Amino acid sequence: MSLSPESQPTTTTFWRSVAQSLRGEEHDYTALPVNRAIILLAVPMVLEMVMESLFAVADVFWVSRLGKEAVAVVGITESVMTLIYAVAIGISIAATAIVSRRIGEKEPELAAQAAGQIVLLGVLVSTGIGIVLGIFAPDILRLMGAEEKVVTLGADFARIMLGGNITVFMIFLINAIFRGAGDAVIAMRTLVLANALNIALGPCFIFGWWIFPEMGVTGAAVATNIGRGVGVIYQLWHLAGHHSRVKVRWGHFKPAREVIGAVLSKSGSGVAQFLISTTSWVGLFKILAMFGSTALAGYTIAIRLLVFALMPAWGLANAGATLVGQNLGARKPERAEAAVWIATRLNTLVLGVTGLVFIIFSGSLIRLFTTEPDVLAFGAQALWIVSLAFPLYAAGMCFESAFNGAGDTWTPARLNFLCLWVLQIPIALLLAKPLGLGATGVVISVPAGYSLLTLWSWLLFRRGRWKAQKI
């Protein structure tokens, strides 16, 4: 008697599911066994997030060869870019929640209409942001506390990154649509393509290799936007009906007040949620700027490595969010909750091991990016301090993603405000100045704030009110 796939040995079933997940096949995730549904969604989502995190690591790897001022340029600009990411991710939360709910309700036409409105909104918002921030880029660097030589060096880099934000904005939004529909492989392939171009073109534009002009740190911005721009074109091709569950037509871009209202309603609290989170990072950078380019450069390298580790963990969290949305749409809340607990256990295990590696090898990892002794010392210290709370970060991601997948975006927004602004920023200031810990005190505030955020999220998740959220 032959065995069914679900009754075969666990390892065989797991690897079969991994291989299947990368083929991009269509599945009904509201009917599959929850463990298998998590694997099918999580594998391409984790790989997608690995690709996204490579943007940060690849850029700083090459730019660090230009000196600590160049690294500071990237770090300060990226801290401002996090505000743009906050808006994009806020709308992306609405995209995943609404599209996944409509797919779960077996309403693909309504999912496509929502996707069209989300793309339209994203183009308008990112264009407006790009015009304003692109014009005032040098002033923004000064406002962030950059030294004048850093401003001179990085003005063009900041103009291109801030002014050309539509590329990263649309990648976030359209990939969120794909994830909500269960098309995680398309989202992954988008980032593979964009990343390959960025990694190949980065050193060419920075150092003037082959036929390319030598542009220094500005070249990193040019390469990044070219890579992401090509990625967006690839997304739009699929969104037009090529191998995607959501097939958007021209008529879906016609403004629909009711749909836009629903998107804006969920986006508003989602944007607030991530603005609170990302402005707290901007606040930390502003405090660190008081201690000079050495602290900024060391912290920038450490954060890029941390992002590289944490972004894949968001893949597992996003898989849980998609399953929450689709199963609530199918009126199966018990499956939604089970998916979150499975994602949380896996995420905590993986990030716990990663954090241990970062603690043990912090100096060696930072040395890959800089040989300047003062930058190396502070970067290594920052890396191991923030890595201490990796298991808690992992769980917190899953709980917050569950709220967002259900459409309950205000709960994470309130938690972020209380934990990251009311607690984390004052702790950073207190430790840095009155208690005399300097830049190290700023770093210590990170695990403190995010650990409280995770514990509070866990308590509210167990209460279960998110299951009754309507979209």
KAURHU-V201123 format. One record per pair of residues at least 24 apart in sequence whose C-alpha atoms are under 10 Angstrom apart, sorted by the first residue. I is the first residue (numbers start at 1). J is the second residue. If there is no record, write none. Layout:
{{I	J} {I	J}}
This chain:
{{6	33} {6	36} {14	39} {14	40} {15	39} {16	40} {17	41} {17	43} {18	42} {18	43} {18	44} {19	43} {21	45} {21	183} {21	184} {21	185} {22	47} {22	184} {22	185} {22	186} {22	188} {22	189} {23	185} {23	186} {24	182} {24	183} {24	184} {24	185} {24	186} {24	243} {24	244} {25	182} {25	183} {25	184} {25	185} {25	243} {26	181} {26	182} {26	183} {26	243} {26	244} {26	245} {27	182} {27	183} {28	103} {28	104} {28	106} {28	182} {28	326} {29	103} {29	104} {29	181} {29	182} {29	322} {29	323} {29	326} {29	327} {29	330} {30	103} {30	104} {30	105} {30	323} {30	324} {30	325} {30	326} {30	327} {30	328} {30	329} {30	330} {30	331} {30	332} {30	335} {30	336} {31	327} {31	330} {31	332} {31	335} {33	335} {33	339} {34	323} {34	335} {34	336} {34	338} {34	339} {34	340} {34	342} {35	338} {35	339} {35	342} {35	343} {37	182} {37	319} {37	320} {37	323} {37	339} {38	316} {38	317} {38	318} {38	319} {38	320} {38	322} {38	323} {38	339} {38	340} {38	342} {38	343} {39	316} {39	319} {39	343} {40	182} {40	184} {40	185} {40	319} {41	179} {41	182} {41	183} {41	184} {41	185} {41	315} {41	316} {41	318} {41	319} {41	320} {41	322} {41	323} {42	184} {42	185} {42	312} {42	313} {42	314} {42	315} {42	316} {42	317} {42	318} {42	319} {42	320} {42	322} {42	343} {43	184} {43	185} {43	188} {43	312} {43	315} {43	316} {43	319} {44	179} {44	183} {44	184} {44	185} {44	186} {44	187} {44	188} {44	189} {44	312} {44	315} {44	316} {44	319} {45	175} {45	179} {45	183} {45	184} {45	185} {45	186} {45	187} {45	188} {45	311} {45	312} {45	313} {45	314} {45	315} {45	316} {45	317} {45	318} {45	319} {46	184} {46	188} {46	311} {46	312} {46	313} {46	314} {46	315} {46	316} {46	317} {46	318} {46	319} {47	184} {47	185} {47	187} {47	188} {47	189} {47	191} {47	192} {47	311} {47	312} {47	313} {47	315} {47	316} {48	175} {48	184} {48	185} {48	186} {48	187} {48	188} {48	189} {48	190} {48	191} {48	192} {48	311} {48	312} {48	314} {48	315} {49	187} {49	188} {49	191} {49	192} {49	307} {49	308} {49	309} {49	310} {49	311} {49	312} {49	313} {49	314} {49	315} {49	316} {49	318} {50	188} {50	191} {50	192} {50	195} {50	307} {50	308} {50	309} {50	310} {50	311} {50	312} {50	313} {50	314} {50	315} {51	188} {51	189} {51	190} {51	191} {51	192} {51	193} {51	194} {51	195} {51	196} {51	308} {51	311} {51	312} {52	168} {52	172} {52	188} {52	190} {52	191} {52	192} {52	194} {52	195} {52	307} {52	308} {52	311} {52	312} {53	191} {53	195} {53	304} {53	305} {53	306} {53	307} {53	308} {53	309} {53	310} {53	311} {53	312} {54	191} {54	192} {54	195} {54	196} {54	198} {54	199} {54	304} {54	305} {54	307} {54	308} {54	309} {54	311} {55	191} {55	194} {55	195} {55	196} {55	198} {55	199} {55	202} {55	224} {55	227} {55	228} {55	304} {55	308} {56	224} {56	300} {56	301} {56	303} {56	304} {56	305} {56	307} {56	308} {57	199} {57	301} {57	303} {57	304} {57	305} {57	306} {57	307} {57	308} {57	369} {58	195} {58	198} {58	199} {58	200} {58	202} {58	203} {58	220} {58	224} {58	304} {59	198} {59	199} {59	202} {59	203} {59	206} {59	217} {59	219} {59	220} {59	221} {59	223} {59	224} {59	304} {60	217} {60	220} {60	297} {60	300} {60	301} {60	304} {60	305} {60	369} {60	370} {61	202} {61	203} {61	301} {61	304} {61	368} {61	369} {61	370} {62	199} {62	202} {62	203} {62	206} {62	207} {62	216} {62	217} {62	220} {62	369} {63	202} {63	203} {63	206} {63	207} {63	216} {63	217} {63	218} {63	219} {63	220} {63	369} {64	217} {64	297} {64	301} {64	368} {64	369} {64	370} {64	371} {65	206} {65	207} {65	216} {65	217} {65	369} {65	370} {65	371} {66	206} {66	207} {66	216} {66	217} {66	370} {67	297} {67	370} {67	371} {67	372} {68	150} {68	293} {68	294} {68	295} {68	296} {68	297} {68	298} {68	370} {68	372} {68	375} {69	146} {69	147} {69	149} {69	150} {69	151} {69	153} {69	154} {69	217} {69	293} {69	294} {69	296} {69	297} {70	149} {70	150} {70	151} {70	153} {70	154} {70	157} {70	216} {70	217} {70	218} {70	293} {70	297} {71	150} {71	154} {71	217} {71	293} {71	294} {71	296} {71	297} {71	298} {71	299} {71	300} {71	301} {71	369} {71	370} {72	146} {72	147} {72	150} {72	151} {72	153} {72	154} {72	289} {72	292} {72	293} {72	294} {72	295} {72	296} {72	297} {72	298} {72	299} {72	300} {72	301} {73	141} {73	146} {73	147} {73	149} {73	150} {73	151} {73	152} {73	153} {73	154} {73	155} {73	157} {73	158} {73	217} {73	218} {73	293} {73	296} {73	297} {73	300} {74	150} {74	154} {74	157} {74	158} {74	161} {74	217} {74	218} {74	220} {74	221} {74	296} {74	297} {74	300} {74	301} {75	285} {75	296} {75	297} {75	298} {75	299} {75	300} {75	301} {75	303} {75	304} {76	140} {76	141} {76	142} {76	144} {76	145} {76	146} {76	150} {76	154} {76	158} {76	282} {76	285} {76	286} {76	289} {76	296} {76	297} {76	300} {77	137} {77	140} {77	141} {77	144} {77	154} {77	155} {77	157} {77	158} {77	159} {77	161} {77	162} {77	282} {78	158} {78	161} {78	162} {78	282} {78	300} {79	144} {79	278} {79	279} {79	280} {79	281} {79	282} {79	283} {79	284} {79	285} {79	286} {79	300} {80	133} {80	137} {80	140} {80	141} {80	144} {80	158} {80	161} {80	162} {80	278} {80	279} {80	281} {80	282} {80	285} {81	133} {81	158} {81	161} {81	162} {81	165} {81	168} {81	278} {81	282} {82	274} {82	275} {82	277} {82	278} {82	279} {82	281} {82	282} {83	271} {83	274} {83	275} {83	276} {83	277} {83	278} {83	279} {83	281} {83	282} {84	125} {84	126} {84	129} {84	130} {84	162} {84	165} {84	166} {84	168} {84	169} {84	271} {84	274} {84	275} {84	278} {85	165} {85	168} {85	169} {85	172} {85	271} {85	274} {85	275} {85	278} {86	169} {86	270} {86	271} {86	272} {86	273} {86	274} {86	275} {86	276} {86	277} {86	278} {86	279} {87	122} {87	125} {87	126} {87	129} {87	169} {87	267} {87	268} {87	270} {87	271} {87	272} {87	273} {87	274} {87	275} {87	278} {88	122} {88	125} {88	126} {88	165} {88	166} {88	168} {88	169} {88	170} {88	171} {88	172} {88	173} {88	176} {88	267} {88	270} {88	271} {88	274} {89	169} {89	172} {89	173} {89	176} {89	267} {89	270} {89	271} {89	273} {89	274} {89	275} {90	172} {90	173} {90	264} {90	266} {90	267} {90	268} {90	269} {90	270} {90	271} {90	272} {90	273} {90	274} {90	275} {90	404} {90	409} {91	118} {91	119} {91	121} {91	122} {91	169} {91	172} {91	173} {91	176} {91	263} {91	264} {91	265} {91	266} {91	267} {91	268} {91	269} {91	270} {91	271} {92	118} {92	122} {92	169} {92	170} {92	171} {92	172} {92	173} {92	174} {92	175} {92	176} {92	177} {92	179} {92	180} {92	263} {92	266} {92	267} {92	270} {92	271} {93	172} {93	173} {93	176} {93	177} {93	180} {93	263} {93	266} {93	267} {93	269} {93	270} {93	271} {93	318} {93	321} {93	401} {93	404} {93	405} {93	406} {93	407} {93	409} {94	118} {94	173} {94	176} {94	177} {94	180} {94	262} {94	263} {94	264} {94	265} {94	266} {94	267} {94	268} {94	269} {94	270} {94	271} {94	404} {94	405} {94	406} {94	407} {94	408} {94	409} {94	471} {95	119} {95	172} {95	173} {95	174} {95	175} {95	176} {95	177} {95	178} {95	179} {95	180} {95	181} {95	263} {95	266} {95	267} {95	405} {95	407} {96	173} {96	174} {96	175} {96	176} {96	177} {96	178} {96	179} {96	180} {96	181} {96	182} {96	318} {96	321} {96	322} {96	325} {96	326} {96	404} {96	405} {96	406} {96	407} {97	176} {97	177} {97	179} {97	180} {97	181} {97	263} {97	266} {97	321} {97	322} {97	323} {97	324} {97	325} {97	326} {97	329} {97	402} {97	403} {97	404} {97	405} {97	406} {97	407} {97	408} {97	409} {97	471} {98	177} {98	180} {98	181} {98	259} {98	262} {98	263} {98	266} {98	325} {98	326} {98	329} {98	405} {98	406} {98	407} {98	471} {99	176} {99	177} {99	178} {99	179} {99	180} {99	181} {99	182} {99	246} {99	322} {99	325} {99	326} {100	176} {100	177} {100	178} {100	179} {100	180} {100	181} {100	182} {100	321} {100	322} {100	323} {100	324} {100	325} {100	326} {100	327} {100	328} {100	329} {100	405} {100	406} {101	180} {101	181} {101	322} {101	323} {101	324} {101	325} {101	326} {101	327} {101	328} {101	329} {101	330} {101	331} {101	405} {101	406} {101	407} {101	470} {101	471} {102	180} {102	181} {102	325} {102	326} {102	329} {102	330} {102	471} {103	180} {103	181} {103	182} {103	245} {103	246} {103	325} {103	326} {103	327} {103	329} {103	330} {104	180} {104	181} {104	322} {104	323} {104	324} {104	325} {104	326} {104	327} {104	328} {104	329} {104	330} {104	331} {104	332} {105	325} {105	326} {105	327} {105	328} {105	329} {105	330} {105	331} {106	326} {106	329} {106	330} {108	181} {108	245} {108	246} {108	247} {109	246} {109	247} {109	248} {109	252} {110	246} {110	252} {110	259} {111	177} {111	180} {111	181} {111	245} {111	246} {111	247} {111	248} {111	252} {112	177} {112	181} {112	239} {112	240} {112	245} {112	246} {112	247} {112	248} {112	249} {112	252} {112	253} {113	246} {113	247} {113	248} {113	249} {113	250} {113	251} {113	252} {113	253} {113	254} {113	255} {113	256} {113	259} {113	260} {114	177} {114	246} {114	248} {114	252} {114	253} {114	256} {114	258} {114	259} {114	260} {114	262} {114	263} {115	173} {115	174} {115	176} {115	177} {115	178} {115	239} {115	246} {115	247} {115	248} {115	249} {115	252} {115	253} {115	259} {115	263} {116	174} {116	177} {116	239} {116	246} {116	247} {116	248} {116	249} {116	250} {116	251} {116	252} {116	253} {116	254} {116	255} {116	256} {116	259} {116	260} {117	248} {117	252} {117	253} {117	254} {117	255} {117	256} {117	257} {117	259} {117	260} {117	261} {117	263} {118	170} {118	173} {118	174} {118	177} {118	252} {118	253} {118	259} {118	260} {118	263} {118	264} {118	267} {119	169} {119	170} {119	173} {119	174} {119	177} {119	236} {119	252} {119	253} {120	170} {120	252} {120	253} {120	254} {120	255} {120	260} {121	173} {121	253} {121	255} {121	260} {121	263} {121	264} {122	166} {122	169} {122	170} {122	172} {122	173} {122	174} {123	166} {123	167} {123	169} {123	170} {123	173} {124	166} {125	166} {125	169} {126	162} {126	163} {126	164} {126	165} {126	166} {126	167} {126	168} {126	169} {126	170} {127	163} {127	164} {127	165} {127	166} {127	169} {128	163} {128	166} {129	162} {129	163} {129	164} {129	165} {129	166} {130	159} {130	160} {130	161} {130	162} {130	163} {130	164} {130	165} {130	166} {131	159} {131	162} {131	163} {131	164} {131	165} {132	162} {132	163} {133	158} {133	159} {133	160} {133	161} {133	162} {133	163} {133	164} {133	165} {134	158} {134	159} {134	160} {134	161} {134	162} {134	163} {134	164} {134	165} {135	159} {135	162} {135	163} {136	162} {136	163} {137	161} {137	162} {137	163} {143	286} {144	282} {144	283} {144	285} {144	286} {144	287} {144	289} {145	285} {145	286} {145	287} {145	288} {145	289} {145	290} {145	292} {146	286} {146	289} {146	290} {146	292} {146	293} {146	296} {147	289} {147	292} {147	293} {150	293} {153	216} {153	217} {153	218} {154	216} {154	217} {154	218} {155	217} {155	218} {156	215} {156	217} {156	218} {156	219} {156	221} {156	222} {157	215} {157	216} {157	217} {157	218} {157	219} {157	220} {157	221} {157	222} {158	217} {158	218} {158	221} {159	218} {159	221} {160	218} {160	219} {160	220} {160	221} {160	222} {160	224} {160	225} {161	218} {161	220} {161	221} {161	222} {161	224} {161	225} {162	221} {164	221} {164	222} {164	224} {164	225} {164	226} {164	229} {165	225} {165	228} {165	229} {166	225} {166	228} {166	229} {166	232} {167	224} {167	225} {167	226} {167	227} {167	228} {167	229} {167	230} {167	231} {167	232} {167	233} {168	224} {168	225} {168	227} {168	228} {168	229} {168	231} {168	232} {169	228} {169	232} {170	228} {170	229} {170	231} {170	232} {170	233} {170	235} {170	236} {171	228} {171	229} {171	231} {171	232} {171	233} {171	234} {171	235} {171	236} {172	232} {174	232} {174	235} {174	236} {174	239} {175	232} {175	235} {175	239} {176	318} {176	322} {177	239} {177	245} {177	246} {178	235} {178	238} {178	239} {178	244} {178	245} {178	246} {179	318} {179	319} {179	321} {179	322} {179	323} {180	245} {180	246} {180	318} {180	319} {180	321} {180	322} {180	323} {180	325} {180	326} {180	405} {181	244} {181	245} {181	246} {181	322} {181	325} {181	326} {182	244} {182	245} {182	246} {182	319} {182	322} {182	323} {182	326} {183	243} {183	244} {183	245} {183	246} {184	244} {184	315} {184	318} {184	319} {184	322} {185	244} {186	234} {186	235} {186	238} {186	239} {186	243} {186	244} {187	231} {187	234} {187	235} {189	231} {189	234} {189	235} {190	227} {190	228} {190	230} {190	231} {190	232} {190	233} {190	234} {190	235} {191	227} {191	228} {191	231} {191	232} {191	234} {191	235} {192	227} {192	231} {193	227} {193	228} {193	230} {193	231} {193	232} {193	234} {194	223} {194	224} {194	225} {194	226} {194	227} {194	228} {194	229} {194	230} {194	231} {194	232} {194	234} {195	223} {195	224} {195	227} {195	228} {195	231} {196	227} {197	223} {197	224} {197	225} {197	226} {197	227} {197	228} {197	230} {197	231} {198	222} {198	223} {198	224} {198	225} {198	226} {198	227} {198	228} {199	223} {199	224} {199	227} {200	227} {201	226} {201	227} {202	226} {202	227} {262	471} {263	471} {265	407} {265	409} {265	471} {266	404} {266	407} {266	408} {266	409} {266	410} {266	471} {267	407} {267	409} {268	409} {268	410} {269	404} {269	407} {269	408} {269	409} {269	410} {269	411} {269	412} {269	413} {269	414} {270	404} {270	407} {270	408} {270	409} {270	410} {270	411} {270	412} {270	413} {271	409} {271	410} {271	413} {272	409} {272	410} {272	412} {272	413} {272	414} {272	416} {272	417} {273	409} {273	410} {273	411} {273	412} {273	413} {273	414} {273	415} {273	416} {273	417} {274	412} {274	413} {274	416} {274	417} {275	413} {275	416} {275	417} {276	412} {276	413} {276	414} {276	415} {276	416} {276	417} {276	418} {276	419} {276	420} {276	421} {277	412} {277	413} {277	415} {277	416} {277	417} {277	419} {277	420} {277	421} {278	416} {278	420} {279	420} {279	421} {280	416} {280	417} {280	419} {280	420} {280	421} {280	422} {280	424} {280	425} {280	446} {281	420} {281	421} {281	424} {281	425} {281	446} {283	421} {283	424} {283	425} {283	428} {283	429} {284	424} {284	425} {284	428} {284	429} {284	439} {284	442} {284	443} {284	445} {284	446} {285	442} {287	425} {287	428} {287	429} {287	432} {287	433} {287	438} {287	439} {287	442} {288	428} {288	429} {288	432} {288	438} {288	439} {288	440} {288	441} {288	442} {288	443} {289	439} {290	432} {290	438} {290	439} {291	432} {291	438} {291	439} {292	439} {293	375} {294	372} {294	373} {294	374} {294	375} {294	376} {294	377} {294	378} {294	379} {295	374} {295	375} {295	376} {295	377} {295	378} {295	379} {295	382} {295	438} {295	439} {295	440} {296	375} {296	378} {296	379} {296	439} {297	370} {297	374} {297	375} {297	376} {297	378} {297	379} {298	366} {298	369} {298	370} {298	372} {298	374} {298	375} {298	376} {298	377} {298	378} {298	379} {298	380} {298	381} {298	382} {298	383} {299	375} {299	376} {299	378} {299	379} {299	380} {299	381} {299	382} {299	383} {299	439} {299	440} {299	443} {300	375} {300	379} {300	382} {301	365} {301	366} {301	367} {301	368} {301	369} {301	370} {301	375} {301	376} {301	378} {301	379} {301	380} {301	382} {301	383} {302	362} {302	365} {302	366} {302	369} {302	376} {302	378} {302	379} {302	380} {302	381} {302	382} {302	383} {302	384} {302	386} {302	387} {303	379} {303	382} {303	383} {303	386} {304	383} {305	358} {305	362} {305	365} {305	366} {305	383} {306	354} {306	355} {306	358} {306	382} {306	383} {306	384} {306	386} {306	387} {306	390} {309	350} {309	351} {309	354} {309	355} {309	358} {309	387} {309	390} {310	347} {310	351} {310	354} {310	355} {310	390} {310	393} {310	394} {310	397} {312	347} {312	350} {312	351} {313	343} {313	344} {313	346} {313	347} {313	348} {313	350} {313	351} {313	393} {313	394} {313	395} {313	397} {313	398} {314	347} {314	394} {314	397} {314	398} {314	401} {315	343} {315	347} {315	397} {315	398} {316	340} {316	342} {316	343} {316	344} {316	346} {316	347} {316	394} {316	397} {316	398} {316	401} {317	343} {317	344} {317	346} {317	347} {317	394} {317	395} {317	396} {317	397} {317	398} {317	399} {317	400} {317	401} {317	402} {317	405} {318	343} {318	397} {318	398} {318	400} {318	401} {318	402} {318	404} {318	405} {319	343} {319	398} {319	401} {319	402} {319	405} {320	344} {320	397} {320	398} {320	399} {320	401} {320	402} {320	405} {321	398} {321	399} {321	400} {321	401} {321	402} {321	403} {321	404} {321	405} {321	406} {321	407} {322	401} {322	402} {322	404} {322	405} {322	406} {323	402} {323	405} {323	406} {324	401} {324	402} {324	403} {324	404} {324	405} {324	406} {324	407} {324	466} {324	467} {325	402} {325	403} {325	404} {325	405} {325	406} {325	407} {325	467} {325	471} {326	405} {326	406} {327	406} {328	405} {328	406} {328	466} {328	467} {328	468} {328	469} {328	470} {329	406} {329	470} {329	471} {331	467} {332	467} {333	406} {333	464} {333	466} {333	467} {333	468} {334	467} {336	402} {336	405} {336	406} {336	467} {337	402} {337	461} {337	462} {337	464} {337	466} {337	467} {339	398} {339	402} {340	395} {340	398} {340	399} {340	401} {340	402} {340	461} {341	395} {341	398} {341	399} {341	402} {342	398} {343	394} {343	395} {343	397} {343	398} {343	399} {344	391} {344	392} {344	394} {344	395} {344	396} {344	397} {344	398} {344	399} {345	391} {345	394} {345	395} {345	398} {346	394} {346	395} {347	390} {347	391} {347	392} {347	393} {347	394} {347	395} {347	396} {347	397} {347	398} {348	390} {348	391} {348	392} {348	393} {348	394} {348	395} {348	396} {348	397} {348	398} {349	390} {349	391} {349	394} {349	395} {350	390} {350	391} {350	394} {351	387} {351	389} {351	390} {351	391} {351	392} {351	393} {351	394} {351	395} {352	387} {352	388} {352	389} {352	390} {352	391} {352	392} {352	393} {352	394} {353	390} {353	391} {354	387} {354	390} {354	391} {355	383} {355	384} {355	385} {355	386} {355	387} {355	388} {355	389} {355	390} {355	391} {356	384} {356	387} {356	388} {356	389} {356	390} {356	391} {357	384} {357	387} {358	383} {358	384} {358	385} {358	386} {358	387} {358	388} {358	390} {359	383} {359	384} {359	385} {359	386} {359	387} {359	388} {360	384} {362	387} {378	439} {378	440} {381	440} {381	443} {382	439} {382	440} {382	441} {382	442} {382	443} {382	444} {382	446} {383	443} {384	443} {385	440} {385	443} {385	444} {385	445} {385	446} {385	447} {386	443} {386	444} {386	445} {386	446} {386	447} {386	448} {386	450} {387	446} {387	447} {388	447} {389	446} {389	447} {389	448} {389	450} {389	451} {390	447} {390	450} {390	451} {391	451} {391	454} {392	447} {392	450} {392	451} {392	452} {392	453} {392	454} {392	455} {393	447} {393	450} {393	451} {393	452} {393	453} {393	454} {393	455} {394	454} {395	451} {395	454} {395	455} {395	457} {395	458} {396	450} {396	451} {396	452} {396	453} {396	454} {396	455} {396	456} {396	457} {396	458} {397	453} {397	454} {397	457} {398	454} {398	457} {398	458} {399	454} {399	455} {399	456} {399	457} {399	458} {399	459} {399	460} {399	461} {399	462} {400	453} {400	454} {400	457} {400	458} {400	460} {400	461} {402	461} {402	466} {402	467} {403	457} {403	460} {403	461} {403	464} {403	465} {403	466} {403	467} {403	469} {404	466} {405	466} {405	469} {406	466} {406	467} {406	468} {406	469} {406	470} {406	471} {407	466} {407	467} {407	468} {407	469} {407	470} {407	471} {408	465} {408	466} {408	467} {408	468} {408	469} {408	470} {408	471} {409	466} {409	469} {411	457} {411	460} {411	461} {411	466} {412	453} {412	456} {412	457} {412	460} {415	452} {415	453} {415	454} {415	456} {415	457} {416	449} {416	450} {416	452} {416	453} {416	454} {416	457} {417	453} {418	449} {418	452} {418	453} {419	448} {419	449} {419	450} {419	451} {419	452} {419	453} {419	454} {419	456} {420	445} {420	446} {420	448} {420	449} {420	450} {420	452} {420	453} {421	449} {422	449} {423	448} {423	449} {423	450} {423	452} {424	448} {424	449} {424	450} {424	452} {425	449}}
